[in-house]
Amino acid sequence: MLLSANDIGLFLAFAGLTGIVLWLLLRPLHTDAAAAPQDVGEGEVAIYRDQLAEIARDLERGTIGEAEAEAARVEVSRRLIAAREAQAEAARVPQGKGDPRLRRAVAVALALALPMLTLFIYLGEGTPGLEGQPIEERLAKPADELPAEALIVRIERRLKDNPDDVAGWETIAPAYVMLGRYDEAVRAWTRAMIAGGVTAERLAARGEARVLANDGTVGPGAKADLEKAVELDPKEPRAQFLLGLAELDAGEREAGLNRWKALLAGAPADAAWAPAVRARIAAIESGPAIAAENEPMIRGMVERLANRLQDNPDDLEGWLRLIHSYNVLQDREKALAALETARKTFAGDPEALARLDNLSPGGAAPR
């Protein structure tokens, strides 16, 4: 079988890596161990000699007295003698480990054993008879035989050549969401709208991707998409549901529930999402604000959020979540205190103040 240029390059790269590994392993064995005893302690002895000379110079200059100089000489001399004894002891140690013949034998053994061991492992665990599978051939398989990542690569290649392919962008955006690549999903929906126009469905999908990228919180960018979507289509279910979720997070309990109820009232009889929405409404209306066994954990999370806002008070979404959390915990005093602090923080931001003032009277009442 003839080797291609790519195969030759790959083999050369592996050979180079093997050579580097061998060099790193054999380099210590090449060091002349016989010279080591001569160097042991030599630097330390030189330092002590210099210190003795420096003491003599200081005594001549008069910077130290005779008594101080004598004490220093005694201490340095003691250390110098100890260093010389250590040097002599090292020179007397047998140097069998540094035998050149032994080191050469170890070097040859390593040089032969490492490639052979690699070959045996590959023959036992690898698949040397497997034919090459170029990326183009793998991507040419039917879609139902490809993993999601390969499908995305195939669509990305097609979109690179045809950026106005609306169907391609609408296909790849949900795939990005499925893989948790939310920011890329946002960009994909944006490209779909550039190529095919703005629709309620595309806006709602981009808003949902932004919510997922923001850890489930409906931020300003997502809210703008969702509100525009319901302007274009008041019955757009995804947008209405997420806007209701944003209202609940902001403490607007009745507004959020009413939005969801209106969504259900206009839903088709076979809407797949309707049972989930009904369950959410029932849980909010009939269940307690928070289960007793979960309250300590929730309070701990709320306190961490409050501490974080002390260091980063410009996080409006954080203040809204904190006030809503206090409302859920039925801690009206802390909710009012957080609301007042947030109002002072955003005193110069009319839009932020409007969002804070829209909090429901059932929690922290607006002014």
ABEGO torsion letter per residue (X at the ends): XBBBAAAAAAAAAAAAAAAAAAAAAAAAAABBAAAAAAABGAAAAAAAAAAAAAAAAAAAAGABBAAAAAAAAAAAAAAAAAAAAAAAAAAABBAAAABAAAAAAAAAAAAAAAAAAAAAAAAAABBAABBBBBAAAAAABBAAABBAAAAAAAAAAAAAABAABAAAAAAAAAAAAAAGBAAAAAAAAAAAAAAAEBBAAAAAAAAAAAAAAAGGBBBAAAAAAAAAAAAABAABAAAAAAAAAAAAAAGBAAAAAAAAAAAAAABBAABAAAAAAAAAAAAAAABBABBAAAAAAAAAAAAAAAAAAAABAABAAAAAAAAAAAAAAGBAAAAAAAAAAAAAAAAABAAAAAAAAABBAABBBBX
